[in-house]
Amino acid sequence: MPRLSEVIAALENLWPAARAESWDAVGTVVGDPDQEVARVLFAVDPVQEIVDEAVKLGADLLVTHHPLYLRGTTTVAASHFKGRVVHTLIKNDIALHVAHTNADTADPGVSDALAGALGLRVVRPLVPDPADPEGRRGLGRICELDHPVPLGEFARQTAERLPATAQGIRVAGDPEATVRTVAVSGGSGDSLFDQVRAAGVDAYLTADLRHHPVSEFIADRAHTPLALLDAAHWATEWPWCELAAAQLDEISDRHGWDLRVHVSKTVTDPWTSHSPSPGAPN
């Protein structure tokens, strides 16, 4: 079995911490570099429910997309829910490693996994990484469909192919409009509207779309008649867990490690139900 330091080195090779945004908090949060690792669990959120799943599984390492302490802390007391997470991890000898914005822009990364889940063909990054001479890394992806479909059908397919959430898929646009090209960005994506508009795609799929940015974007629809699709944040990033697990599995086989890799299917999207307004459009 490999040591934690060996597994972390492999993960850092996939998602170097140096490529994370300056405000981000990535890397190893908890763990002894010399401990042996036999089981790894991938998940989106380092919440207590996921940590309890790691304990039940007998995992030695939990890898999450979202950081535990994004803005720092002065305490890990178990009287706070994040402190309880830390205590549970340490008591059960489970390490925690985070790959966030460094996984967003990786090749392949979060948006590649999202595109793959939707059956889209990736053409190029939406926002290329200027430090990548091959032009393959970057934020978001511009994609093509194998066959054009109406927006309403594309939204239905998206709802079917992403993990089920209370939100489902919200759409802004003509359901009969033809969709041939799509920009995707896992997680919160309304900061990329300018780049999406410049890409000339038919639709943009992301998460956490806010009222005012969307309202302003739609007001300019005469110049940019593209559709918006808003999915649950968790649902757009969960496919990365399967991609990342497959990457680590391949590394494990290559090194001859006795490593079992798992993906949590626990839904940690915070919204639990949805009641549509009577008479609202489908």
C-alpha positions in Angstrom: 0.0 0.0 0.0 1.2 3.5 -0.8 1.9 6.1 1.9 -0.3 9.2 2.0 2.6 11.3 0.8 2.9 9.2 -2.4 -0.8 9.4 -3.1 -0.8 13.2 -2.5 2.1 13.6 -4.8 0.1 11.8 -7.5 -2.9 14.1 -6.9 -0.7 17.2 -6.9 0.6 16.1 -10.3 -3.0 16.0 -11.6 -4.0 19.3 -9.9 -1.0 21.4 -8.9 -1.8 23.7 -6.0 0.1 26.4 -7.8 -2.6 26.6 -10.4 -5.3 27.4 -7.8 -6.7 30.9 -7.6 -5.0 33.1 -5.0 -8.1 33.2 -2.8 -8.5 29.5 -2.8 -7.6 27.0 -0.1 -6.4 23.7 -1.6 -4.1 20.9 -0.6 -4.0 18.5 2.4 -6.0 19.7 5.3 -5.6 16.7 7.6 -3.3 13.7 7.5 0.0 12.0 8.4 2.3 11.8 5.4 3.6 8.4 6.6 0.2 6.7 7.0 -0.7 4.0 4.6 -3.6 4.5 2.2 -5.8 1.5 1.1 -9.1 3.2 0.4 -9.9 6.7 -1.1 -13.3 8.3 -1.2 -14.1 11.2 -3.6 -16.9 13.7 -2.9 -17.9 17.3 -3.6 -18.3 18.6 -0.1 -16.3 17.9 3.1 -19.5 17.9 5.3 -20.2 15.6 8.3 -22.4 13.3 6.2 -19.6 12.6 3.8 -17.0 12.2 6.6 -19.3 9.7 8.3 -19.6 7.8 5.0 -15.7 7.8 4.8 -15.6 6.3 8.4 -18.2 3.6 7.5 -16.3 2.8 4.3 -13.0 2.5 6.2 -11.4 5.1 3.9 -7.9 6.4 4.7 -8.2 9.4 2.5 -11.1 11.7 1.6 -10.6 13.9 -1.5 -13.2 16.7 -1.9 -13.7 19.4 -4.5 -14.8 22.1 -2.0 -12.5 23.3 0.7 -13.3 22.8 4.4 -11.8 26.2 5.5 -11.9 28.5 2.5 -11.6 31.7 4.6 -9.4 30.4 7.4 -10.3 29.8 11.1 -9.1 30.4 14.6 -10.5 27.2 16.0 -11.2 23.6 15.2 -13.3 23.0 18.4 -15.9 20.3 18.0 -18.5 22.7 19.1 -18.5 24.0 15.5 -19.6 21.8 12.6 -16.3 22.2 10.7 -14.4 21.4 13.9 -16.4 18.2 14.3 -15.4 17.3 10.8 -11.7 17.7 11.7 -12.1 15.8 15.0 -13.9 12.9 13.2 -11.2 12.7 10.5 -8.3 12.7 13.0 -10.0 10.2 15.4 -10.4 7.8 12.5 -7.1 8.3 10.8 -8.7 9.7 7.7 -6.7 12.3 5.7 -8.5 15.1 3.8 -7.2 16.6 0.5 -8.9 19.4 -1.5 -8.7 20.1 -5.2 -10.8 23.1 -6.1 -10.0 25.8 -8.7 -6.8 23.8 -9.6 -9.2 21.0 -10.7 -11.5 23.5 -12.4 -8.9 24.5 -14.9 -7.1 21.2 -15.2 -6.9 19.1 -18.4 -9.1 17.2 -18.0 -11.0 19.1 -15.3 -14.4 19.8 -13.8 -15.9 21.2 -16.9 -14.6 18.3 -19.0 -16.4 15.9 -16.7 -19.6 18.0 -16.9 -19.4 17.9 -20.7 -18.8 14.2 -20.7 -21.8 13.6 -18.5 -23.9 15.5 -21.0 -22.5 13.7 -24.0 -21.0 16.9 -25.4 -17.8 17.1 -27.5 -15.2 19.5 -26.0 -13.7 21.9 -28.5 -11.6 24.2 -26.4 -11.5 26.0 -23.0 -13.9 28.9 -22.6 -11.2 30.9 -20.8 -7.8 29.5 -21.8 -5.0 29.4 -19.3 -2.3 31.8 -20.7 0.4 29.6 -19.1 -0.6 26.6 -21.1 1.2 26.5 -24.4 -1.1 23.8 -25.8 -4.2 25.8 -25.0 -6.0 22.9 -23.4 -6.2 24.0 -19.8 -8.5 26.8 -18.6 -11.9 27.6 -17.1 -15.1 26.2 -18.6 -15.3 24.5 -22.0 -16.8 25.2 -25.4 -18.6 22.2 -26.7 -20.5 20.8 -29.6 -23.5 18.5 -29.8 -23.4 15.5 -32.1 -26.8 16.4 -33.4 -28.6 19.8 -33.0 -31.7 19.7 -30.7 -34.3 22.2 -29.5 -33.4 24.0 -26.3 -36.3 22.4 -24.5 -35.0 18.9 -25.4 -31.4 19.8 -24.5 -32.7 21.0 -21.0 -34.6 17.7 -20.6 -31.5 15.6 -21.5 -29.4 17.7 -19.1 -31.9 17.1 -16.3 -31.8 13.3 -17.0 -28.0 13.0 -17.3 -27.0 15.1 -14.2 -27.6 13.8 -10.7 -31.1 14.4 -9.5 -31.6 17.5 -7.4 -34.6 19.5 -6.1 -33.8 22.4 -8.4 -33.5 20.4 -11.6 -32.7 22.7 -14.6 -33.9 26.3 -14.9 -33.9 27.7 -18.5 -33.9 31.2 -19.9 -34.6 31.2 -23.7 -36.9 30.0 -26.4 -37.5 26.2 -25.9 -37.8 25.8 -29.7 -34.4 27.5 -30.4 -31.8 25.2 -32.0 -28.8 24.3 -29.8 -25.7 23.2 -31.7 -22.9 24.6 -29.5 -22.8 25.0 -25.7 -20.5 26.6 -23.2 -20.3 24.8 -19.8 -18.7 25.7 -16.5 -19.1 23.6 -13.4 -20.0 25.6 -10.3 -20.9 29.3 -10.1 -20.5 30.7 -13.6 -22.3 34.1 -14.1 -18.9 35.9 -13.8 -18.1 34.4 -17.3 -21.0 36.0 -19.2 -18.6 38.3 -21.3 -16.6 35.3 -22.4 -19.7 33.3 -23.2 -21.1 36.1 -25.3 -17.8 36.4 -27.2 -17.7 32.6 -27.8 -20.8 32.8 -30.0 -22.4 29.6 -28.6 -26.1 28.8 -28.6 -26.4 28.1 -24.9 -24.6 28.3 -21.6 -24.9 25.7 -18.9 -23.6 26.5 -15.4 -24.9 27.0 -11.8 -25.8 29.6 -9.2 -27.1 32.1 -11.8 -28.2 35.3 -10.0 -31.2 37.5 -10.8 -29.4 40.8 -11.7 -26.6 39.3 -13.9 -29.1 37.1 -15.8 -31.6 40.0 -16.1 -28.9 42.2 -17.6 -27.7 39.4 -19.9 -31.2 38.8 -21.2 -31.8 42.5 -21.7 -28.9 42.4 -24.2 -30.5 39.3 -25.9 -31.0 41.4 -29.1 -27.2 41.3 -29.6 -26.6 37.9 -28.1 -29.7 35.6 -28.4 -28.2 32.6 -26.6 -30.0 30.6 -23.9 -29.0 30.1 -20.3 -29.4 26.8 -18.3 -29.0 26.9 -14.5 -28.3 23.6 -12.7 -27.6 22.9 -9.1 -24.0 23.7 -8.1 -23.4 20.3 -6.6 -24.8 18.5 -9.7 -22.5 20.3 -12.1 -19.4 19.4 -10.1 -20.2 15.8 -9.0 -19.2 14.3 -12.4 -15.6 15.4 -11.6 -15.6 12.9 -8.7 -16.0 10.0 -11.1 -13.4 11.5 -13.5 -10.9 12.0 -10.6 -11.5 8.6 -9.2 -10.8 7.0 -12.6 -7.6 9.1 -12.9 -6.4 7.8 -9.5 -7.4 4.3 -10.4 -5.2 4.5 -13.5 -2.2 5.9 -11.4 -2.7 3.1 -8.9 -2.6 0.4 -11.6 0.5 2.0 -13.1 2.4 2.0 -9.8 1.1 -1.4 -8.7 -0.6 0.1 -5.6 -3.2 -1.9 -3.7 -5.7 1.0 -3.7 -9.5 0.9 -3.7 -11.1 4.1 -5.0 -14.7 5.0 -4.4 -17.1 7.9 -5.3 -19.7 9.1 -2.9 -23.2 9.1 -4.3 -24.6 11.0 -1.3 -26.4 14.1 -2.5 -25.0 17.1 -0.5 -26.9 19.8 -2.5 -28.4 21.9 0.3 -31.9 22.2 -1.3 -34.2 19.3 -0.4 -37.5 20.0 -2.2 -39.1 22.1 -5.0 -42.7 23.2 -5.3 -43.4 24.8 -8.7 -45.7 27.8 -8.8 -49.2 26.9 -10.1 -49.5 27.7 -13.8 -45.8 28.2 -14.2 -44.3 27.2 -17.5 -42.6 23.8 -17.7 
